Amino acid sequence: MSARLPLLLRGLRRPGRPPGPPLRPPAPAPAPARASGGGGGGCGGGEGLLGQRRLRDAQVGSSRGQGSRAPPVRGSIVREVIQNSKEVLSLLQEKNPTFKPVLAIIQAGDDNLMQEINQNLAEEAGLNITHICLPPDSSEDEIIDEILKINEDTRVHGLALQISESSFSNKVLNALKPEKDVDGVTDINLGRLVRGDAHECYVSPVARAVIELLEKSGVNLDGKKILIIGAHGSLEAALQCLFQRRGSMTMTSQWKTPHLQSKLLESDIVVLGSPKPEEIPLSWIQPGTTVLNCSHDFLSGKLGCGSLGVHFNGLIAEDDVSLLAAALRIQNMVSSGRRWLREQQHARWRLHCLKLQPLSPVPSDLEISRAQTPKAVDVLAKEIGLLADEIEIYGKSKAKVRLSLLERLKDQADGKYVLVAGITPTPLGEGKSTVTVGLVQALTAHLNINSFACLRQPSQGPTFGVKGGAAGGGYAQVIPMEEFNLHLTGDIHAITAANNLLAAAIDTRILHENTQTDKALYNRLVPSVNGVREFSSIQLARLKKLGINKTDPSALTEEEVSKFARLNIDPSTITWQRVLDTNDRFLRKMTIGQAPTEKGYSRQAQFDIAVASEIMAVLALTDSLADMKERLGRMVVASDKDGQPVTAEDLGVTGALTVLMKDAIKPNLMQTLEGTPVFVHAGPFANIAHGNSSVLADKIALKLVGQEGFVVTEAGFGADIGMEKFFNIKCRASGLVPNAVVLVATVRALKMHGGGPSVTAGVPLKREYTEENIQLVADGCCNLQKQIQIAQLFGVPVIVALNVFKTDTRAEIDLVCELAKRAGAFDAVPCYHWSIGGKGTVELARAVREAASKGSRFRFLYDVQLPIVEKIRTIAQAVYGAKDIELSPEAQSKIDRYTQQGFGNLPICMAKTHLSLSHQPDKKGVPRDFILPISDVRASIGAGFIYPLVGTMSTMPGLPTRPCFYDIDLDTETEQVKGLF
């Protein structure tokens, strides 16, 4: 293909015009220049384009002679094309005001012939052009490198190449993304054209210009003999295809083909695809033949085409073809932009779902997970509409998703938002995660509805302790389950590192303040480096907070030095603890600072489980990197000796914490057993934290599923804990409105609430749980009814999902569903996802879809402006069923302090046992008339809530007599994990 043919659209901006989006400059040196537009700008020098055109026009006019009949430039056709493009773009911009298509042109060389014309056409149509100049001797690999960069640049909607003919290799051409190939040179676009799918591809603007000019000139192509000379590659193929579609008899030839003269004499229309060699006389062209020139050099003056005395019926010059081709390329660009916008809007995913082959009896979770081969995560990402530069791949089956997606899809309508909660569980759990996974498998793999599951990352404490993993179970799990349950992408480790850095900063600051004078402390905090002494940015922020409006470290007074350097932390008020992601009861209380190097400064402290860290709560509730940084800085770690809060920002550690958390903020993409997408992100416990996955995962998923899709997220433990916090804390932070609640119940848990024997992890179930017992089930449904009522407090429809076990009988199942509906559930559906996958949850999926379509009358339970005590009392009475609350003196003191410090208007996050509606784990069913004791109150100011501790709540779990780790092992030959569940 000639380097001068289809790649004419390379106009650049005039000075003063806002540039298109900046592209990465290619290497090597010298760095390619961006042309600035105008008459002579561009990759090369030379006189302006308009001057060149006037010169050629004068030469052609004299060479044609008086008898020649040359049609005028088809300006009206060009104007029509540009006007149409402008109107289409205006319609697109009515709904998308900020949208403006961008064409990138890669040029290797100094040819600037059509530069100004292209710029004018682009300006008139309303799109941008960005020009990338490479040295003329750029290699194939250097050109491809630039192509690949632009392929992944979401700001660019079309790409054209202006390079030497020798550089137009298949490797270069097919490096272009077909959807950005507005010149129609890739094999995919050409193949679609040949197959007859012109509406699905981009057609060569030059080939289209040839056809348009002929038809607009009144030439009937049906039955005409067409000779295409000197064309190559995509232009030759496109011309042949377009002519044949119009009934023409098409021949192609090169200039040195034998019998060229006879072919020329036989032709009605001749299309010149490259410069005519001087040895080929124009007299070979039959008088009266229509000639179209696609070669820049044909009318350069040196050939003197008219001086040979040949009188053509019509000479459609290169200028006519080039001008119209440039306009048609603009039209292709607008089409590209329209397709891009359409892809951003809701569309049903073309998801390749994985087939299940359920076995009976059901194998272990790990065996099921290992028997299924997950899709490559980049394939899954593409299927759900993620761009290549929006994911960061970890291995084969996990990827982080960048937050830039939210900006790209900001105008996309959200999907439906569904929460999975549960009744008060047994210590074994009742299967909320399996229901969540089974539901999305049913929605997407069986009902062909876009859906996303959003789950919490499990702590390794329970994984190696009693409960095991949290990837779901049976044929409704996230895979690979061992990667899900272990380190994943390291988010919890990042939280641990950040949390403990802050803990170290607190005690270290107290030590240094206790052992140094004001001057020595100040000199170390603001040292002189290479003779220059200056405040860091975070220290300047502290000065501003203190009301010290100075930036010169030497200008502070002694009083200001002391005020700046000393935080005066009261050790008795420190609330920030160190964390570890392991159940270790012996770290619940300890003494730190006993080494002689700590100079006698010691205090009692403790470790919490890592997922109880406020940083985990911050991660789960933040909505951007900037917001996370602000929240981390606001975290209150103690009070000073005057009773004022001391924050991470005061300690100067905010930036470092943000650096440690910069990757953890990105949600983790995985998949279910049936190949449907899952976000795994953040994992706060629901009894000692707010118990929900991240706001960011939910927001991104809601955009990806589109308006008709579903995002299903899970709240920890019973509805009285995880669901209440989801509504009052998470929905308040996110601004998202839930459409429905799925309330998970099991016959096993209902029997326990009906008076059955105690259920203990690791101990076989008693006979009451493995045999039919209608009375126990009926008596235990009081807990289910109470949890339905709790959900109704928030105005959201409730669907009960009965997670069926193999020991459940039909009579027990029917009774639960009937009583649930009587209690006000929108529907109650038995679910069999554990044994057969999504197929077993299709009826639940249909019920959820119907309930979500009815609309939600969502409302919060309390006004955050109420006093802290009243908010606690509202939750205790309306949700738990308590008669009243009782505050310990310490709790009352903390409430008074937080109110005085200005934190009284935050929502409440109750830290309470998950095993009962009350504070007593052994009180099952629906306890009544109890007084809820509040033993302590803490504040998570960065996360944005106050959390009262109900009764004796431990923030560090312990290991049982026989932990799960006894069964976990590694096959050292295959490197496969054993024993996880």
Secondary structure, 3 states (H helix, E strand, C coil): CCCCCCCCCCCCCCCCCCCCCCCCCCCCCCCCCCCCCCCCCCCCCCCCHHHHHHHHHHHHHHHHCCCCCCCCCCHHHHHHHHHHHHHHHHHHHHHCCCCCCEEEEEEECCCCCCHHHHHHHHHHHCCEEEEEEECCCCCHHHHHHHHHHHHCCCCCCEEEEECCHHHCCHHHHCCCCHHHECCCCCHHHHHHHHHCCHHHCCCCHHHHHHHHHHHHCCCCCCCCEEEEECCCHHHHHHHHHHHHHCCCEEEEECCCCCCHHHHHHHCCEEEECCCCCCCCCHHHCCCCCEEEECCHHHHCCCCCHHHHCCCCCEEECHHHHHHHHHHHHHHHHHHHHHHHHHHHCCCCCCCCCCCCCCCCCCCCHHHHHHHCCCCCHHHHHHHCCCCHHHEEEECCCEEEECCHHHHHCCCCCCCEEEEEEECCCCCCCCCHHHHHHHHHHHHHHHCCCCEEEEECCCCHHHHHCCCCCCCEECCEEEECHHHHHCCCCCHHHHHHHHHHHHHHHHHHHHHHHHHCCHHHHHHHHCCEECCEECCCHHHHHHHHHCCCCCCCHHHCCHHHHHHHHCCCECHHHCCCCEEECCCCHHHCCEEECCCHHHCCCCEEECEEEHHHCHHHHHHHHCCCHHHHHHHHHHCEEEEECCCCEEECCCCCCHHHHHHHHCCCCCCEEEEECCCCEEEECCCCCCCCCCCECCHHHHHHHHHHHCCCCEEEEEECCCHHHHHHHHHHHHHHHHCCCCCEEEEEECHHHHHHHCCCCCCCCCCCCCHHHHCCCHHHHHHHHHHHHHHHHHHHCCCCCEEEEEECCCCCCHHHHHHHHHHHHHCCCCEEEEECHHHHHHHHHHHHHHHHHHHHHCCCCCCCCCCCCCCHHHHHHHHHHHHHCCCEEEECHHHHHHHHHHHHCCCCCCCECCECCCCCCCCCCCCCCCCCCCEEEEEEEEEECCCCEEEEEECCCCCCCCCCCCCHHHHCEECCCCCCEECCC
